[in-house]
Amino acid sequence: MSMRLGELWAQGETTATVFCNGLDCQHHAVIATDPFPDRLPFPAAQCLVCSACGARDPRVMRDMLAHYARINTETGFMSPLPAHYQVVGRDVPWPDQEAVPQRSSCRL
């Protein structure tokens, strides 16, 4: 049984890391998960499109940098977030930002 976004949010996880599987693309981004419904299965890659190459087959996983930073905040163990850390949908806009991403136009 797959985990749902609401379950991740309950654990304090509000971002996900997305990697493009396009041939020779290697594009990746950290995205905010809060625009998506809480019942959406995780990883939910079916609506994501790479903004660099247009591929529709991304790999989605937990944002481990944010996970470790949360552990650092709670325990002092691990390291805080690096200065260059940015979340698409929070720190920088979605590539096709007019509004919150829709199921048919989610972009990485």
N, C-alpha and C positions, 0 to 999 in steps of 0.2 A: 504494500500500500504506500503510495507516495505521500510526502508531506505537503501541506498546503501553506500558502504564504502567511495566513493568519497564525499558524503554529510557529513559523519562524519569527514573526513579529513578537509573539509572546515570549520568545527566548531573547529578545532584544536585537534581532537581526533585521535591519531595514534596507539593506543594500545587497546586490548580487554582482558577481563578476561574470562578464560575458566575453567569450573568445570566439572570433570568427573562424569557421572551418573552411573558408574559401581557399582555393588553391593559391598558395604564395601570398596570402593577404596578411595574416598575423595581426590583425587589428583586434584590440580588446578595449573594454571600457567597464567602469564600475557604474551601475545604474541604481537609481532609487526604486524601491519596489512599492512604495506607498501609492502610486497612481493606479495600481492594479487591484482587482477585487481580492479580498482575503481568502476566498474559497478557491482561488486559482492554484492548481497543482504546482509544486516546485520540484525540479526546474521546469519552467514553462517557456520553452523556446519557440513554440510554433508561431508566435506573432512577431518575432524579432527579425529585423533585416539589417545587415551590416551597412553602415553609412559610407564606408570606404569602397566596397566592391559590389554591394547589392546581394551578396549571398544570403540565403534563407535557412542556413543550417548551423546556427551557433551552438556553442557549448556553454551551458550556464552552471555556475556553482556558487556556493557561499562566498561572500566577500571575506576572505581570511584576514586581510589587513585590518578591517574594521572589527572582526571577531577578536583578534589578538589585542587590539587597542582597548576594547571593552574589558578584556581580562586584565590589562594593565591598569585601567582605571579602578577596577574593583579590588585588585590584589597587589598591584605594584610589580607583578611578574609579567614578562614579555615586554614588548616595546610599544611606544605610542605611534600614532599615524605619522608617516613622513610628511614633510612640508608640501610636496607636490601632489598629494592625494586630493583628487577631485571626484565628485559624484555627479554623473549626468542626471539631470532632473532636479538637482539641488544647487550645486556650485556652478555648474555650466548648463545651458539649456539643451533640450533634446535637439538633435540635428535638424529635424523638420518641425521645430517648435512653433506651433500656432496655439496649441492648447495641450492638455494632458494627452499622452499617446493613446490611440484607439487600437483595438484588437487588429484591425487591418493595416495599421500604419506604424506599428512599433518599430523603432530603429535603434540599432546598437551604436 
